């Protein structure tokens, strides 16, 4: 099988100390954290070599009562497409930025998909290893 040059990631995270569904202040904090990770991760990738992009995730359909075309952002979830050289930098940044928060990483490459739940930087390094294997296979 031919290898591809980039892996796709779905990165979801939460803060066990926040309850964004019932507390507006907690929802605002999760929004702030998501925006911060999104902006800083994109800046990191641009500073390296532009070999990747991180995106906010929008609901596939606008919630009832919202304006047409204004699909809401799902806070706490990001997607990324990253080249092989930048995987370690991105996942290292995510691990540092979200230290102590549960993180789920779904990696897709070469028609295969693996999901990892990480609670530490070491566990995120496992996601990096798997992503590299998928890309190199």
TAWONOR-V385652 format. One record per pair of residues at least 6 apart in sequence whose C-alpha atoms are under 8 Angstrom apart, sorted by the first residue. I is the first residue (numbers start at 0). J is the second residue. If there is no record, write none. Layout:
<<I,J> <I,J>>
This chain:
<<0,109> <0,136> <1,109> <1,136> <2,109> <2,134> <2,135> <2,136> <3,108> <3,109> <3,134> <3,135> <4,82> <4,83> <4,134> <5,51> <5,80> <5,81> <5,82> <5,83> <5,108> <5,134> <6,80> <6,81> <6,82> <6,83> <6,106> <6,107> <6,108> <6,130> <6,134> <7,78> <7,79> <7,80> <7,81> <7,106> <7,107> <7,108> <8,78> <8,79> <8,80> <8,81> <8,104> <8,105> <8,106> <8,107> <9,76> <9,77> <9,78> <9,79> <9,103> <9,104> <9,105> <9,106> <10,76> <10,77> <10,78> <10,79> <10,102> <10,103> <10,104> <10,105> <11,75> <11,76> <11,77> <11,102> <11,103> <11,104> <12,75> <12,76> <12,97> <12,100> <12,101> <12,102> <12,103> <13,29> <13,75> <13,100> <13,101> <13,102> <14,29> <14,100> <14,101> <15,100> <15,101> <17,25> <17,26> <17,29> <18,25> <18,26> <19,25> <19,26> <19,27> <19,29> <20,26> <29,74> <29,75> <30,74> <30,75> <32,75> <33,74> <33,75> <33,76> <33,77> <36,93> <36,96> <37,53> <37,54> <37,55> <37,77> <40,53> <40,89> <40,92> <40,93> <41,51> <41,52> <41,53> <43,89> <44,50> <44,51> <44,52> <44,85> <44,89> <45,51> <47,85> <50,81> <50,82> <50,84> <50,85> <51,79> <51,80> <51,81> <51,82> <51,85> <52,79> <52,80> <52,81> <53,77> <53,78> <53,79> <53,80> <54,77> <54,78> <54,79> <55,72> <55,73> <55,76> <55,77> <55,78> <56,72> <56,73> <56,74> <56,76> <56,77> <56,78> <57,70> <57,71> <57,72> <57,73> <58,70> <58,71> <58,72> <58,73> <59,70> <60,70> <61,67> <61,68> <61,69> <61,70> <61,71> <62,70> <62,71> <83,131> <83,134> <86,127> <86,130> <87,124> <87,127> <90,123> <90,124> <90,127> <91,120> <91,123> <91,124> <94,119> <94,120> <94,123> <95,120> <98,118> <98,119> <98,120> <99,118> <99,119> <100,118> <101,116> <101,117> <101,118> <102,116> <102,117> <102,118> <103,114> <103,115> <103,116> <103,117> <104,114> <104,115> <104,116> <104,117> <104,126> <105,112> <105,113> <105,114> <105,115> <106,112> <106,113> <106,114> <106,126> <106,129> <106,130> <107,113> <107,130> <107,133> <108,130> <108,133> <108,134> <109,133> <109,134> <109,136> <111,133> <113,129> <115,126> <116,122> <117,123>>
